[in-house]
Structures are given as structure tokens and as C-alpha cells.
Amino acid sequence: MRMSDRDITDVTGYTYTYLMNGQTPDDNWTALFKRGEKIRLRFINSAAMTFFDVRIPGLKMTVIAADGQNVQPFTVDEFRLGVAETYDVIVEPSSEQAYSIFAQSIDRSGFTCGTLTPDAAMKAQPPGMDNNIILGHGDMGMSMSGMAGMNHAEMKGMDHSKMSGMGSMKGMDHSKMSGMGSMKGMDHSGHNMANMKPAPEYGSGAAGYGSNRPVKHQATEFGPHIDMRADAPQYRLDDPGIGLRGNGRRVLTYADLKNLYKTPDPREPEREIDLHLTGNMSRYIWSMNGVKFADAQPLKFKFGERLRINFINDTMMNHPMHLHGMWSDLETGDPDYIPRKHTVIVQPGSKASYLVTADAMGSWAYHCHLFFHMLAMFRKVEVS
């Protein structure tokens, strides 16, 4: 397997100049604020091929929406923005200083930036970029002594008490256990605790908890058009991703996302569809299940059904997967408040699951949103 541990992105800052609202870093796009006011910023990744890691040094960001859908607010220092993803955040500058809105490319080959300032004459200096990223065995989907899917070189400093599916309970706030409701201060009189059923574990197959189906590679996934198959892909909802693990900042993960409103369709999935994200990175061949779009049959959805999509990323690249026409209800471990997205990042060597309600008749596009992957890593969906 002659795969490069630096093959993070296809087109880099050596080719691109990254822009913010059409302006270069030297132009330094500027937005004004008044001290003490709340400001809503909507970050939209409208790039063709670039993931950005976004932060505003000196300011906390309260995330309030993902892909235009309201979520329960939570606070972060940084978030990864995949192609076509959108996050809305609230910031509250408490001093009259200029702040840098900083977005570095995932491969650390370049950045774009702007300034949030109370005075147009004040410009913020962007911070230095983080170190270059090196992919590990976990990012290849290899099992690492029960810690499959994780890059051990980047695990230092991580909060292991929050690792989904890892079994560690140390340091957890049990008053916030997903699916159990708040236990703190609960009046347990009149309840037979011995008869209470614990919430399912992630990967149990229940709605909201991801699939329990074993990963199987299809016959079409073998041949010179495929240079890698993940042998032990894991759900990595609590993993911020390559280059963001243990960096000392509070980074958004998909596990943080909870719908502000109750799950609109709480039904269990009637069936599941597995889609392997496949390719040969050296030869630059992309596909799903080893079959390019030109040779693939459409995916058939039954109108009104509730189904689950399981993505298995058999490559060493992040893929932002986008389903047109219907929402992707990302399974993050809370069936009551499943967040809705239209674009979902599937990390290298990992898997991700979401539920879909087939409520839109007709033919729809389903594809990786990276421009140079799109025409092959693509399927037509027919709802009838």
C-alpha cells in the first residue's frame, strides 16, 4: 500500500489564493461591531475543494445552527467547515479591540482571514498556522488494539471521557447522559429503578444511534481502481478530525449537534443502504462501492419510507456527502433531538450514519461535494 500520509487535499494553497467574501488575506475583509453587542456570523464554505478550520482568537463562538437548521446552543473555540457546510455562531466582543476571523486550509498550505473590529482603522493580525498534518493508521481504518479509527499521535490531550463507543465513563456529567434525560435532582420515589431500561449504546441499530451492521466489502470494491479498504472503520462522532485533536482548543464535533426541536420523524428505519466511498488516490479514480456514476444504477427510495444511509470511507480523505431534496438526519446518539444536515463529512477510514425520510418525489443528486470527485462519486436517487 503505497499511500501518502500527507495526501490531505487535492488542490492546495500553492495553487489557490483563499478568499473571504471575495477578498484576499491582504485585503482583509472587515466587519464592524459595537462593544457589548451580540453578533451573528454565518460561515458558509463555498469553496470547490477546500476544507477550512475556523476560529476567532480571543472570542468564544456559540454555535446556534448547522446547515441552516437551529441546534441547541453550545460554545466552541474552533470548528471544521467542510465544502458546502454552514454554521451560524454568536460572538460577544467585550472589549474594543480588533479580532481576526481566521480560516486555515485543512492541509495547512494557506489561509484566508478577515477582521471583526469596532474601528475600520483597526486591523487584526492573523495567528500563525498550525503544524502540518500527518495521517495515522486510524485514518486508514486500521484496528489499533481496540482503539480503531483513532490516530494515536494526536490523542494526547483529548477528553477521553467523551469518546463515543469507547466505554470510558470517568469524568462524565451523568446529568447529561444522552437519551436518559437529566438525572440530577430527579425525584426517584415512585420509580422502580431496577425496571428502567438504559439508553441503547451508539451503534446499536436503534434510530438515532447508528447501525450495528458489520462492514462488508462488495465484489466491485476489488481491483486496480481501489487502493484501500478500511478493515475496521469506526464511528468517530466525538473526534474533531485530523489536525484538530488535542490542540488545546475546544473544537466542534458532530456529537455536539442536537436539534433545537424534537425529532420530526422518530420512526425506526425500515431498511439500510451501505455506501462505501472508494477510489485510488494515486491514479485519481473515485467511486461509490467501487462503481463510478457512469456505470451505476440509481438508488431507489420508496416514497414516505424512513431509511438509514451508512457511509464507510475506504479512502484517506475527508468526503463531504450531500443528498439533494431530503434532509440527512445525522445520528449522534440522542433519538429525541436528531440534528438535520444537508452535507455530512465522512472522515478518513471511518463510518457515519444518518436517517432519511423519503418525502420528495422525483429524481435527486447524491454526491461528494468536492468538485473533482463529484462526477464519479455520485449517485442518482429515485423516489417513487
C-alpha positions as CSV (number, residue, x, y, z in Angstrom):
1,M,0.0,0.0,0.0
2,R,2.0,3.0,-1.3
3,M,-0.3,5.6,0.2
4,S,1.0,9.0,1.2
5,D,0.5,10.1,4.8
6,R,0.4,13.7,3.6
7,D,-2.4,13.3,1.0
8,I,-4.8,15.6,2.8
9,T,-6.3,17.6,0.0
10,D,-6.1,17.6,-3.8
11,V,-5.6,21.3,-4.6
12,T,-3.6,23.4,-2.1
13,G,-2.6,26.9,-1.2
14,Y,0.3,26.7,-3.6
15,T,-2.3,26.9,-6.4
16,Y,-5.2,28.7,-4.7
17,T,-5.5,32.1,-3.1
18,Y,-8.1,31.6,-0.4
19,L,-10.8,34.3,-0.1
20,M,-13.3,35.6,2.5
21,N,-16.3,37.2,0.9
22,G,-14.3,37.5,-2.3
23,Q,-11.3,39.3,-0.6
24,T,-7.8,38.1,-0.2
25,P,-6.0,37.9,3.2
26,D,-4.1,41.1,2.2
27,D,-7.4,42.9,1.5
28,N,-8.6,41.6,5.0
29,W,-12.4,41.7,4.8
30,T,-13.7,43.9,7.7
31,A,-16.9,43.9,9.7
32,L,-17.7,46.5,12.4
33,F,-19.2,45.9,15.8
34,K,-20.1,47.9,19.0
35,R,-18.7,46.6,22.2
36,G,-21.1,44.5,24.2
37,E,-23.5,43.7,21.4
38,K,-24.2,40.1,20.2
39,I,-23.2,39.4,16.6
40,R,-24.4,36.5,14.5
41,L,-21.9,35.3,11.9
42,R,-22.9,32.8,9.2
43,F,-19.9,30.8,7.9
44,I,-20.5,29.2,4.5
45,N,-17.9,27.0,2.8
46,S,-18.5,27.9,-0.8
47,A,-15.1,26.6,-1.9
48,A,-14.7,23.9,-4.6
49,M,-12.1,21.7,-3.0
50,T,-11.1,23.1,0.4
51,F,-11.9,22.3,4.0
52,F,-11.3,25.2,6.4
53,D,-10.7,25.2,10.2
54,V,-12.2,28.3,11.5
55,R,-11.6,30.3,14.7
56,I,-11.6,33.8,16.1
57,P,-8.7,34.0,18.6
58,G,-9.8,35.7,21.8
59,L,-13.5,35.1,21.2
60,K,-15.7,32.1,22.1
61,M,-18.3,31.1,19.4
62,T,-21.7,29.9,20.4
63,V,-23.0,27.6,17.6
64,I,-26.7,28.0,17.1
65,A,-27.4,26.5,13.6
66,A,-25.9,23.9,11.3
67,D,-26.7,23.9,7.6
68,G,-29.4,26.5,8.3
69,Q,-31.2,24.3,11.0
70,N,-31.3,25.5,14.6
71,V,-29.4,23.4,17.1
72,Q,-29.2,23.5,20.9
73,P,-26.5,26.2,21.5
74,F,-23.0,25.2,22.6
75,T,-19.7,27.0,22.7
76,V,-16.5,26.3,20.9
77,D,-13.2,27.8,20.0
78,E,-12.9,26.3,16.6
79,F,-14.8,24.2,14.0
80,R,-14.0,22.4,10.8
81,L,-16.1,23.6,7.8
82,G,-16.4,21.1,5.0
83,V,-17.3,22.1,1.5
84,A,-21.0,23.2,1.4
85,E,-21.4,23.1,5.2
86,T,-22.8,26.1,7.1
87,Y,-22.5,27.1,10.7
88,D,-24.2,30.1,12.4
89,V,-22.5,31.4,15.6
90,I,-23.0,34.1,18.1
91,V,-20.0,36.1,19.3
92,E,-20.0,38.8,22.0
93,P,-16.8,41.0,21.9
94,S,-16.4,42.6,25.4
95,S,-13.5,44.9,24.6
96,E,-12.8,47.5,21.9
97,Q,-10.2,45.6,20.0
98,A,-9.8,44.0,16.6
99,Y,-10.3,40.3,16.2
100,S,-9.0,38.1,13.4
101,I,-11.6,35.8,11.7
102,F,-9.1,33.1,10.7
103,A,-9.8,30.1,8.4
104,Q,-6.8,27.9,7.6
105,S,-7.0,25.1,5.0
106,I,-7.1,21.6,6.3
107,D,-3.7,20.8,4.9
108,R,-2.2,24.0,6.4
109,S,-1.0,25.2,3.0
110,G,-2.7,28.5,3.2
111,F,-5.4,30.6,4.9
112,T,-7.9,33.4,4.5
113,C,-8.9,35.9,7.1
114,G,-10.9,39.0,7.9
115,T,-11.2,41.4,10.8
116,L,-14.0,42.0,13.3
117,T,-13.4,45.4,14.7
118,P,-15.0,48.4,16.4
119,D,-13.0,50.8,14.2
120,A,-12.4,50.4,10.5
121,A,-8.8,51.8,11.0
122,M,-8.0,48.8,13.3
123,K,-6.9,45.7,11.6
124,A,-6.3,42.3,13.4
125,Q,-3.2,40.3,12.7
126,P,-4.0,36.6,11.9
127,P,-2.4,33.9,14.0
128,G,0.2,31.6,12.7
129,M,-1.0,28.4,11.0
130,D,-0.9,25.1,12.9
131,N,1.7,22.4,12.1
132,N,1.4,20.2,9.1
133,I,-0.9,17.1,9.4
134,I,0.3,13.5,9.1
135,L,-2.3,10.8,8.7
136,G,-2.1,7.8,11.0
137,H,-3.2,4.2,11.0
138,G,-6.6,5.0,12.3
139,D,-7.2,7.4,9.4
140,M,-6.6,4.3,7.2
141,G,-9.4,2.5,9.0
142,M,-7.0,0.1,10.7
143,S,-7.6,-1.5,14.0
144,M,-5.3,-0.4,16.8
145,S,-5.7,-2.7,19.8
146,G,-9.4,-1.8,20.4
147,M,-8.8,1.9,19.5
148,A,-9.6,1.5,15.8
149,G,-10.2,4.7,13.9
150,M,-8.0,6.9,16.1
151,N,-4.7,8.5,15.3
152,H,-2.7,7.8,18.4
153,A,-0.2,10.5,17.7
154,E,-3.0,13.1,18.0
155,M,-4.8,11.6,21.1
156,K,-2.7,13.4,23.6
157,G,-4.8,15.9,25.5
158,M,-8.1,14.6,24.3
159,D,-11.0,14.3,26.7
160,H,-11.4,10.5,26.7
161,S,-14.5,10.7,28.9
162,K,-16.5,11.7,25.9
163,M,-15.3,9.2,23.4
164,S,-18.4,7.6,21.8
165,G,-18.4,3.8,21.9
166,M,-15.2,3.6,23.9
167,G,-16.8,2.7,27.2
168,S,-15.0,5.2,29.4
169,M,-17.3,6.8,31.9
170,K,-14.7,8.6,34.0
171,G,-15.4,12.3,34.5
172,M,-18.7,12.3,32.6
173,D,-21.5,14.5,33.7
174,H,-24.2,11.9,34.2
175,S,-26.9,14.5,34.5
176,K,-26.5,15.0,30.7
177,M,-26.4,11.4,29.6
178,S,-27.9,11.2,26.1
179,G,-31.3,9.6,25.9
180,M,-31.7,9.4,29.7
181,G,-32.7,13.0,30.4
182,S,-31.4,14.9,33.4
183,M,-30.8,12.7,36.4
184,K,-29.6,15.5,38.6
185,G,-32.2,16.4,41.3
186,M,-34.7,13.8,40.0
187,D,-37.3,12.6,42.4
188,H,-36.8,8.8,42.2
189,S,-39.6,8.0,44.6
190,G,-42.4,6.0,42.9
191,H,-40.0,4.7,40.3
192,N,-38.7,1.2,40.2
193,M,-35.1,1.9,39.0
194,A,-34.5,-1.8,38.6
195,N,-37.0,-1.9,35.8
196,M,-35.7,1.2,33.9
197,K,-34.0,0.3,30.6
198,P,-30.7,2.1,29.8
199,A,-30.5,4.0,26.6
200,P,-29.1,2.0,23.7
201,E,-25.4,2.3,23.0
202,Y,-24.2,4.0,19.9
203,G,-24.0,1.5,17.1
204,S,-27.0,-0.5,18.5
205,G,-29.1,-0.1,15.3
206,A,-31.8,1.9,17.1
207,A,-33.0,5.1,15.5
208,G,-30.6,7.9,16.5
209,Y,-27.8,5.5,17.4
210,G,-26.3,4.3,14.1
211,S,-26.1,0.9,12.5
212,N,-25.0,-2.4,14.1
213,R,-24.5,-4.0,10.7
214,P,-21.0,-5.5,10.1
215,V,-18.9,-3.8,7.4
216,K,-18.7,-5.9,4.3
217,H,-16.8,-5.1,1.1
218,Q,-18.6,-5.9,-2.1
219,A,-17.0,-7.6,-5.1
220,T,-16.9,-4.4,-7.0
221,E,-14.5,-2.9,-4.4
222,F,-11.6,-5.1,-5.5
223,G,-9.3,-4.2,-8.4
224,P,-6.8,-1.6,-9.6
225,H,-9.4,1.2,-9.2
226,I,-9.3,0.7,-5.4
227,D,-6.1,1.2,-3.4
228,M,-7.5,0.9,0.1
229,R,-10.3,-0.8,2.1
230,A,-10.9,0.1,5.7
231,D,-10.8,-3.1,7.7
232,A,-12.1,-1.7,11.0
233,P,-13.9,1.6,10.3
234,Q,-15.4,3.2,13.4
235,Y,-18.0,5.9,14.2
236,R,-16.0,8.9,15.3
237,L,-18.6,11.4,16.3
238,D,-16.5,12.8,19.2
239,D,-13.4,13.1,17.0
240,P,-12.8,16.6,15.7
241,G,-10.7,15.2,12.9
242,I,-7.1,15.1,11.7
243,G,-5.1,18.2,12.7
244,L,-7.6,19.2,15.4
245,R,-7.1,16.6,18.0
246,G,-5.6,17.7,21.3
247,N,-4.7,21.2,20.1
248,G,-5.7,22.8,23.4
249,R,-8.8,24.4,21.8
250,R,-12.5,23.4,22.2
251,V,-13.3,22.1,18.8
252,L,-16.8,21.2,17.4
253,T,-17.6,17.6,16.8
254,Y,-20.7,16.1,15.4
255,A,-21.5,14.7,18.8
256,D,-22.2,18.2,19.9
257,L,-25.1,18.7,17.5
258,K,-28.6,18.3,18.9
259,N,-31.7,19.6,17.2
260,L,-33.3,22.6,18.9
261,Y,-36.7,20.9,18.3
262,K,-37.9,17.4,18.7
263,T,-37.1,14.9,16.0
264,P,-39.8,15.4,13.4
265,D,-39.8,11.7,12.2
266,P,-38.9,9.4,15.2
267,R,-39.6,6.2,13.3
268,E,-37.1,3.4,13.2
269,P,-35.5,2.8,9.8
270,E,-37.3,0.3,7.6
271,R,-34.1,-0.6,5.8
272,E,-30.4,0.3,5.4
273,I,-28.2,1.2,2.4
274,D,-24.4,0.9,2.7
275,L,-22.3,3.2,0.5
276,H,-18.6,2.7,0.5
277,L,-16.6,5.8,-0.5
278,T,-13.9,4.3,-2.7
279,G,-11.1,5.2,-5.0
280,N,-7.4,5.1,-6.0
281,M,-5.7,8.3,-4.8
282,S,-2.5,7.8,-6.8
283,R,-4.4,7.2,-10.1
284,Y,-7.1,9.7,-9.1
285,I,-10.1,7.5,-9.5
286,W,-13.2,8.0,-7.4
287,S,-16.4,5.9,-6.9
288,M,-19.0,4.6,-4.6
289,N,-18.9,0.9,-3.8
290,G,-16.2,0.7,-6.4
291,V,-18.5,1.8,-9.2
292,K,-18.3,5.2,-10.9
293,F,-21.5,7.1,-11.6
294,A,-21.5,6.4,-15.3
295,D,-21.8,2.7,-14.7
296,A,-24.0,2.8,-11.6
297,Q,-27.7,2.1,-11.2
298,P,-29.9,4.6,-9.4
299,L,-30.7,4.2,-5.7
300,K,-34.4,3.5,-5.2
301,F,-36.2,5.1,-2.3
302,K,-39.9,4.4,-1.6
303,F,-41.9,7.5,-1.1
304,G,-42.7,8.0,2.6
305,E,-40.2,5.4,4.0
306,R,-37.7,6.0,6.7
307,L,-34.3,4.6,5.8
308,R,-30.7,4.7,7.1
309,I,-27.7,5.5,5.0
310,N,-24.4,4.1,6.2
311,F,-21.2,5.6,4.7
312,I,-18.0,3.7,5.0
313,N,-15.0,5.8,3.9
314,D,-12.4,3.5,2.4
315,T,-10.1,6.4,1.5
316,M,-7.7,8.6,3.4
317,M,-9.5,11.8,2.5
318,N,-12.5,13.6,4.1
319,H,-15.6,13.5,1.9
320,P,-18.5,16.0,2.3
321,M,-21.5,13.9,1.2
322,H,-24.6,15.8,0.0
323,L,-28.1,14.5,-0.6
324,H,-30.4,16.8,-2.6
325,G,-34.1,17.1,-1.9
326,M,-34.2,15.5,1.5
327,W,-32.7,16.1,4.9
328,S,-29.9,13.9,6.3
329,D,-30.8,13.3,10.0
330,L,-27.4,12.7,11.5
331,E,-27.4,10.0,14.2
332,T,-25.5,11.4,17.1
333,G,-26.8,9.3,20.0
334,D,-30.0,11.3,21.0
335,P,-33.1,10.0,19.2
336,D,-35.2,12.8,20.6
337,Y,-33.2,15.7,19.1
338,I,-31.6,14.3,15.9
339,P,-29.8,17.2,14.1
340,R,-30.7,17.8,10.4
341,K,-27.9,18.5,7.9
342,H,-27.7,18.5,4.1
343,T,-23.9,17.9,4.0
344,V,-22.1,15.4,6.2
345,I,-18.3,15.0,6.5
346,V,-17.2,11.3,6.5
347,Q,-13.7,11.2,8.0
348,P,-10.9,9.1,6.5
349,G,-11.2,5.4,7.4
350,S,-14.4,5.9,9.4
351,K,-18.1,5.5,9.0
352,A,-21.1,7.7,9.5
353,S,-24.9,7.1,9.5
354,Y,-27.9,9.2,9.1
355,L,-31.7,8.7,8.7
356,V,-33.6,9.9,5.7
357,T,-37.4,10.4,5.2
358,A,-38.1,10.0,1.5
359,D,-40.7,12.7,1.4
360,A,-39.8,14.3,-2.0
361,M,-40.9,12.5,-5.2
362,G,-38.7,12.5,-8.2
363,S,-35.0,12.2,-9.1
364,W,-32.3,13.7,-6.9
365,A,-28.5,14.0,-7.0
366,Y,-26.4,12.4,-4.3
367,H,-22.7,13.1,-4.4
368,C,-19.4,14.1,-2.8
369,H,-19.2,17.9,-2.8
370,L,-15.5,18.0,-3.7
371,F,-15.6,19.3,-7.2
372,F,-13.1,17.0,-8.7
373,H,-14.7,13.9,-7.0
374,M,-18.3,14.8,-7.8
375,L,-18.8,13.3,-11.3
376,A,-17.7,9.8,-10.3
377,M,-18.5,9.7,-6.5
378,F,-22.1,10.3,-7.4
379,R,-25.5,8.5,-7.5
380,K,-28.9,9.3,-8.8
381,V,-31.7,8.8,-6.3
382,E,-35.2,8.0,-7.5
383,V,-38.1,8.5,-5.0
384,S,-41.3,6.8,-6.2
